[in-house]
């Protein structure tokens, strides 16, 4: 399967209310054929409405649906109902589309103020992994079930932190590593599905601001301070352009992790 986006597409993206997810949603929407359906999910309904308005101002012939979703409480049944609702509200069926495309972008940074040796609260770990791993897997499984038999493109927004340890990023590194391996195994098993793990690089978002402010590690704080001072931190537009270029070149093998700097 190729990663050509110029198709009548069912497109779902999580974390679409701000940051990378918002820019991904807007720029991907420009590529789709009229008749495509775009489903935007995140916790902030007002943020989603803003993303929707921006897409509508730059495209024509698309159906755009927004749903407020909290990944920490959603399970397979919830996602099944969401997908069913989106098809009903758009008056479509799974086989109406040339491609089903999902971007798993939503995620949280976790506790960056505590060292690894102090993260002993099992309940907090359960919540973190449910939000960033288990819920993502449940959504992906339901997406694949609903669009069984259709051409599918799956993107996991990952990080260099999935394979390289960073001080103060204990939860983030662990969650990204688990999520990355799930999608790599999925690629081994589902040869008719194209899967990309995309690392967007250090981007100017609320998440990196939070790390710079709250990380217990001076080296980690200093890294983001330097990126901002030297104006080398990436914009969401820059990493989105690279992401679309990776898809259009279609030179990656399904399951690969591709970094902005590759």
Residue, then its C-alpha position, 0 to 999 in steps of 0.5 A: x500500500x502507498x501512503x498517497x493521501x489524495x483519496x476519499x478518506x476516513x481520517x481520525x486523529x487524536x489530540x487534534x485540539x492544539x499543537x502537532x495534532x491540530x496542524x497535522x489535521x489541517x494540513x492532512x485535510x488539504x490532501x483528501x478528496x471531497x467526500x472524505x470524513x474527518x474525525x477530530x478527538x481530544x479533551x477540549x471541545x472548544x479547541x476541536x471546534x477551532x481546528x474544525x473551523x480552520x479546516x473548513x476555511x481551507x477546504x471544500x467538500x469534507x465532513x468534519x466531526x468533533x468529539x470530546x474524548x478522555x483517553x484515560x476513561x475510554x475503552x474498546x466499547x467506547x471507541x466502537x460506539x464513537x466510530x459507529x456514531x461518526x459513520x452514522x452522522x456522516x451518512x457513510x459506510x466503511x466501504x465508501x472510502x478508498x482509505x482509512x487513516x488514523x493518527x495516534x497523536x494524543x499523549x501526556x508527558x507524565x511526571x517530570x518533577x520526580x526521579x525514577x526511583x521515586x515513582x512508586x505510585x502504582x495507581x498513577x502508573x496505571x492511569x498513565x499507561x491507560x491514557x498513553x498505551x492501553x487506550x490507544x491500543x483499544x482505539x486502534x483495534x476498533x479502528x481496524x475492526x470497523x475498517x477490516x478489508x479496507x486499505x489502512x494507514x496507521x500513524x503513531x506519533x512517537x519520540x526519540x524518547x521511545x528508544x533513548x533514555x532522558x532524565x526526568x522522562x521516566x513515564x514518557x519514555x516507558x509509555x512511548x517505548x511500549x506504544x512503539x513496540x505495539x505498533x512494530x509488532x502490529x506491522x509484522x502481523x498485518x502485512x496489508x496495513x501500512x504503519x508509520x511511527x513518526x518522531x516529530x522532534x523537539x517542537x514548540x508546544x505546551x508540553x515542551x514548555x511544561x518540561x522546561x519549567x518543571x523537569x527536576x533535571x537541569x540538563x533537560x531544562x537547559x536543553x529546551x532553554x537552549x533550543x528556544x534561545x537559539x531559535x532551533x526548536x521546531x514549529x508544528x508547521x515544520x514537523x508537519x511538512x516533514x511528516x507529509x514529505x515522509x508519507x509522499x516519498x513512501x520510502x519507509x518500511x511498514x513499522x519503521x520509526x522515522x525521525x524528523x532529523x532522519 
